[in-house]
Each structure stands twice: as C-alpha cells, then as structure tokens.
Amino acid sequence: MLYSPIANVRDNVQHYVMRGYEQIINPTFSSDTVWTTNTEWTISGGYLTYDGTAGTSAISQTGLTGLVLGKTYRIEINCISNQGAGGNNIYLGSQLIAAPHLEAGTFVKTFVYSGTGSFFIYGRASEVLVLDSVHLYEINTDTPINSLRQGS
C-alpha cells in the first residue's frame, strides 16, 4: 500500500490516508482499448473528450474485479475543462457515487462501495468535457503513523 499524510492529528498521533492499488485500467487515457465509448467520446493524446453532440451519454469501463463491498474508496477525476451545464453523474454499477458538474481541477469523492463492477461517467447534451485522468483507490482513512511499518 502507498500512503500520504493528511492534516489530522488526534491524541498527539498523526494519521495517514492509506491508498491501495489503482482499480481503473488505463486511468490516464493512453489508449481507448479498455474504455467503452460512443461516437461523441474520444480518447486521444492522453485526454478523454466528450463533444456533447448526441445528448447525455456515458463512457464506461467493465471488469473492475478488485472492488470489495463495504470497503471505502476514493475517486479522483482531473478535469481540464467543461463548457456546459448539468451534472456529470458518476456510477459504479447501480451505485451513484456523485453527480457534480465537473469543472477544471481535481474532483475528489470518498465513498463506501455498495454497487457492482462497471464504472460510468456521464457527459451532458451540448457540453464539451475534457478529462486527463480518472483514479479509483481503496483507502483506509484512519491509520495512525505508528502502525505503519517501513516497506509496507
């Protein structure tokens, strides 16, 4: 497991967010081979672009086999731009993770997994959405630093 510090000190112990392995295959869009797209979605040059010409449409990825029901996960989506309006629903199977209007910057959401394996992000009619990465990790949100062992 990888770990990174968070600003959280309780009982004179600094706590860390433990981050597990990446669950998304090809999270930086180096190719389109594992993503299911419609004609209004393109993957090129490390970017995912939705052109909004066909109304509301999703890009998806199936076969996320490492997810465990009841575990806590964090999704991180790096948005380059979004020219449009409406919520960009994010699903993990039947579980709605979030419905933000993705804007330039990094969207982060922590949630407890209760869905099924396929991952979806929806683009909206008339919007132009550009993403450069989508990450999904299992996390342990409350690990004291003294419980971390070197090399783990």
C-alpha positions in Angstrom: 0.0 0.0 0.0 1.0 3.6 -0.7 0.4 6.3 1.9 0.2 10.0 2.0 -0.2 12.3 5.1 -3.4 14.1 5.8 -3.8 17.1 8.2 -5.3 15.1 11.0 -3.7 14.9 14.4 -5.6 13.3 17.3 -4.2 12.2 20.6 -0.8 13.5 19.5 -0.7 11.0 16.7 -0.6 12.0 13.1 -2.9 9.9 10.9 -2.4 8.9 7.3 -4.7 8.0 4.4 -3.6 4.6 3.2 -4.1 4.2 -0.6 -4.5 0.8 -2.2 -3.9 -0.2 -5.8 -5.5 1.6 -8.8 -8.8 0.0 -9.7 -9.2 1.7 -13.1 -7.4 0.2 -16.0 -5.7 3.0 -18.1 -6.6 5.8 -15.8 -4.6 8.4 -17.9 -6.2 7.6 -21.2 -3.1 6.4 -23.0 -5.3 4.4 -25.3 -9.0 3.6 -25.7 -8.8 -0.2 -25.6 -10.4 -0.7 -22.2 -13.0 2.1 -22.3 -16.4 1.6 -23.9 -17.3 4.8 -25.8 -20.0 6.1 -28.1 -19.1 8.3 -31.1 -19.3 11.6 -29.1 -16.5 10.4 -26.8 -12.8 10.3 -28.0 -9.6 9.3 -26.4 -6.5 10.8 -27.9 -3.2 12.2 -26.7 -3.9 11.3 -23.1 -7.2 13.1 -23.0 -10.8 11.9 -22.8 -13.1 14.3 -24.6 -16.9 14.4 -24.8 -18.4 16.6 -27.5 -22.0 16.7 -26.4 -23.5 16.3 -29.8 -25.6 13.2 -29.0 -27.3 14.3 -25.8 -26.5 12.6 -22.5 -24.1 9.7 -22.9 -21.7 7.7 -20.8 -18.2 6.3 -21.1 -17.7 3.1 -19.2 -15.2 0.5 -18.1 -16.2 -3.0 -17.2 -14.3 -5.8 -15.4 -13.3 -3.9 -12.2 -12.8 -7.1 -10.2 -10.8 -5.9 -7.3 -13.6 -3.9 -5.6 -14.9 -5.2 -2.3 -18.4 -4.4 -1.0 -18.4 -2.4 2.2 -14.8 -1.0 1.7 -14.0 2.7 1.4 -12.8 4.0 -1.9 -11.7 7.4 -3.3 -12.3 8.6 -6.8 -10.2 11.4 -8.2 -11.1 12.9 -11.6 -8.8 15.5 -13.1 -10.9 17.8 -15.4 -9.1 20.1 -17.9 -12.3 21.9 -18.9 -16.1 21.6 -19.1 -18.0 24.0 -21.3 -21.6 23.3 -20.5 -24.0 22.7 -17.6 -25.6 19.8 -15.7 -24.4 17.1 -13.5 -21.8 14.6 -14.7 -23.2 11.5 -12.9 -20.5 9.1 -11.8 -21.7 5.5 -11.2 -20.1 2.3 -10.0 -22.6 -0.2 -11.3 -26.0 0.8 -9.9 -24.4 3.0 -7.1 -24.5 6.7 -7.8 -21.2 7.9 -6.5 -21.7 11.6 -7.2 -23.4 14.0 -9.6 -21.1 17.0 -9.8 -20.8 19.4 -12.6 -17.1 18.6 -13.3 -15.1 21.8 -13.5 -11.4 22.5 -14.2 -9.4 21.0 -11.4 -9.5 17.8 -9.4 -12.8 16.3 -8.2 -12.4 14.0 -5.2 -15.1 11.9 -3.6 -14.7 9.2 -0.8 -17.5 6.6 -0.6 -18.3 3.1 0.7 -18.8 0.7 -2.2 -22.2 -1.0 -2.4 -22.6 -1.4 -6.2 -21.5 -3.7 -8.9 -18.3 -3.6 -11.0 -18.8 -1.4 -14.1 -17.7 2.3 -13.9 -19.5 5.1 -15.7 -19.1 8.9 -16.2 -21.9 10.8 -18.0 -21.5 13.7 -20.4 -24.4 16.0 -20.9 -26.0 17.4 -24.0 -24.2 20.4 -25.5 -21.3 20.3 -23.1 -17.6 19.8 -24.1 -15.9 17.9 -21.3 -12.1 17.2 -21.3 -10.5 14.9 -18.6 -6.9 13.8 -18.3 -7.2 11.1 -15.6 -9.7 9.1 -13.5 -8.4 7.2 -10.5 -10.1 4.9 -8.1 -8.4 3.5 -5.0 -9.4 1.6 -1.9 -8.4 3.7 1.1 -8.1 3.4 4.9 -9.0 6.8 6.2 -7.7 6.5 9.7 -4.3 4.8 10.1 -2.0 6.1 12.8 1.5 6.7 11.7 2.9 4.4 14.4 1.0 1.5 12.9 2.8 1.9 9.5 5.8 -0.4 9.0 8.7 0.5 6.8 8.5 -1.2 3.5 4.7 -2.0 3.7 
